[in-house]
Amino acid sequence: NSFCTCDRDHGGFDCSDELVSPNGHIRQSVFLIASNAAAILPAFWALRQKAFAEWILYTSSGISSALYHSCDVGTWCILSFRVLQFLDFWLSFMAVVGTFIYMATIKEASKRAMHTAVFILTAILAATGATRSANIGIVIAIGSFGLLIGWILEFSTARRFVCCSWRINLNVPHRWPNLAALFWNTLEMLNKRF
């Protein structure tokens, strides 16, 4: 049993099938690398919001992704392929989860703790199988969980006075205005923030 190992532009049993023309390969490479410029938009937004940690994260993610794709298409490798792949996926995972954590308006100490835990989890994901499709769901679940915890913490501290003031009251119609006001105030808060 023998087989051929083809270059990026050829395929087939004996590598005689041209998959991409040289000009097509150059166009694909340029568009793939240039597509990482999309990171400029969230980086600019973060800078305007003075969210400097997120600005660094989005900018680093865009740069590392461009470098990884440059190496992947055979143009130029500034570091080893494995290191560039790790950085690309890890920083992408962190950018997604960091956005979720940013949206949760909780104390900075809590955000730092969440970020530290996420650094470790996403580094493990990127190091043990960066290209697994299951990682997308895991990263979104981690971010959603962090956002949910943030909302629960915020909601519990902001509404503590309402919860503590409730007593066992058999007069149910008396409590409906409190529940309705709580519901509408919560919707209004979410609408203003997001």
C-alpha positions in Angstrom: 0.0 0.0 0.0 1.5 3.3 -1.1 0.0 6.7 -1.2 1.0 10.3 -2.1 1.2 13.2 0.3 -0.1 16.2 -1.6 0.6 19.9 -1.2 -2.2 22.3 -0.3 -3.2 23.0 -3.9 -3.4 19.4 -5.2 -5.3 16.3 -4.3 -6.5 13.0 -5.7 -4.9 9.5 -5.7 -1.7 10.7 -7.3 -1.9 14.4 -6.5 -2.6 15.3 -10.1 -5.9 17.0 -9.4 -5.5 20.8 -8.9 -7.8 21.8 -6.0 -7.0 25.5 -6.0 -5.1 27.5 -8.6 -2.1 29.5 -7.4 -4.1 32.7 -7.8 -7.0 31.2 -6.0 -4.8 30.1 -3.1 -3.4 33.6 -2.8 -6.9 35.1 -2.8 -8.2 32.6 -0.2 -5.2 33.3 2.0 -5.5 37.0 1.8 -9.3 36.9 2.6 -8.8 34.4 5.5 -6.1 36.5 7.1 -7.9 39.8 6.5 -11.1 38.5 7.9 -9.5 38.7 11.4 -9.8 42.5 11.0 -13.3 42.0 12.3 -11.8 42.0 15.8 -11.3 45.7 15.4 -15.0 46.4 15.9 -15.3 44.8 19.4 -11.8 46.1 20.4 -12.9 49.7 19.4 -16.1 49.3 21.3 -14.3 48.1 24.4 -11.8 51.0 24.2 -14.7 53.5 24.0 -16.3 51.8 27.1 -13.0 52.0 28.9 -13.1 48.2 29.3 -9.3 47.9 28.9 -9.1 44.2 29.8 -11.6 43.3 27.1 -9.9 45.6 24.6 -6.6 43.7 25.2 -8.4 40.4 24.9 -10.2 41.3 21.6 -7.1 42.8 20.0 -4.9 39.9 21.0 -7.5 37.4 19.8 -7.6 39.1 16.3 -3.9 39.3 16.0 -3.3 35.7 17.1 -6.0 34.5 14.8 -4.4 36.3 11.8 -1.0 34.9 12.7 -2.4 31.4 13.1 -4.2 31.5 9.7 -1.1 33.0 8.1 0.8 29.9 9.3 -2.0 27.5 8.5 -2.1 28.6 4.8 1.6 28.3 4.5 2.4 32.0 4.2 4.5 32.8 7.3 4.9 31.3 10.8 6.1 33.6 13.5 5.9 30.7 16.1 5.3 27.0 15.8 1.9 26.0 14.4 0.9 24.3 17.7 1.6 27.4 19.7 -0.3 29.6 17.2 -3.2 27.2 17.2 -3.4 27.2 21.0 -3.3 31.0 21.2 -5.9 31.4 18.5 -8.4 29.1 20.1 -7.7 30.0 23.7 -8.0 33.8 23.1 -11.2 33.2 21.0 -12.7 31.2 23.9 -11.7 33.9 26.3 -13.2 36.6 24.1 -16.5 34.9 24.1 -16.6 34.2 27.9 -15.1 37.6 28.7 -18.0 39.2 26.9 -20.5 37.3 29.0 -18.7 38.2 32.2 -18.5 41.8 31.1 -22.3 41.9 30.7 -22.8 40.8 34.3 -22.6 44.0 36.4 -21.1 42.5 39.6 -18.3 43.7 41.7 -14.8 43.7 40.2 -13.5 41.2 42.7 -16.2 38.7 41.6 -15.3 39.4 37.9 -11.6 38.8 38.6 -12.4 35.5 40.3 -14.6 34.4 37.4 -12.0 35.5 34.9 -9.3 33.4 36.7 -11.4 30.3 36.7 -12.2 30.8 33.0 -8.6 31.3 32.1 -7.8 27.9 33.5 -10.8 26.1 32.0 -10.4 27.6 28.5 -6.7 26.9 28.5 -7.4 23.3 29.3 -9.9 23.2 26.4 -7.5 24.8 24.0 -4.6 22.5 25.0 -6.5 19.2 25.0 -8.3 19.5 21.7 -8.7 23.0 20.4 -10.5 22.0 17.2 -13.3 19.8 18.8 -16.7 21.1 17.8 -18.0 20.3 21.3 -15.8 23.2 22.6 -18.2 25.8 21.1 -21.0 24.5 23.2 -18.8 24.2 26.3 -17.5 27.8 25.9 -21.0 29.2 25.4 -22.2 27.2 28.4 -19.4 28.5 30.6 -20.1 32.1 29.5 -23.8 31.8 30.0 -23.3 30.2 33.4 -21.0 33.1 34.4 -23.6 35.6 33.2 -26.4 33.8 35.1 -24.3 33.8 38.3 -23.7 37.5 37.8 -27.4 38.3 37.3 -28.4 36.2 40.3 -25.8 38.0 42.5 -26.9 41.4 41.2 -30.6 40.5 41.5 -30.3 39.1 45.0 -28.4 42.2 46.3 -30.6 44.7 44.5 -33.9 43.0 45.6 -32.9 41.9 49.1 -35.1 44.5 50.7 -38.1 43.1 48.8 -37.4 39.5 49.7 -36.8 40.3 53.4 -39.9 42.4 53.7 -42.2 39.5 52.6 -44.0 37.8 55.4 -46.4 35.0 55.4 -49.6 36.7 54.4 -52.8 34.9 53.5 -54.1 38.0 51.8 -52.7 37.1 48.3 -54.2 40.0 46.3 -52.2 42.4 48.6 -48.9 40.8 47.3 -49.7 41.1 43.6 -48.7 44.7 43.2 -45.2 44.0 44.7 -44.7 41.0 42.3 -45.9 43.0 39.3 -43.7 46.0 40.2 -40.7 43.7 40.7 -41.3 42.0 37.3 -41.6 45.3 35.4 -38.6 46.9 37.2 -36.5 43.8 36.3 -37.6 44.0 32.6 -36.9 47.7 32.5 -33.4 47.2 34.0 -32.6 44.5 31.4 -33.9 46.6 28.6 -31.7 49.6 29.6 -28.6 47.6 30.0 -28.7 45.3 27.0 
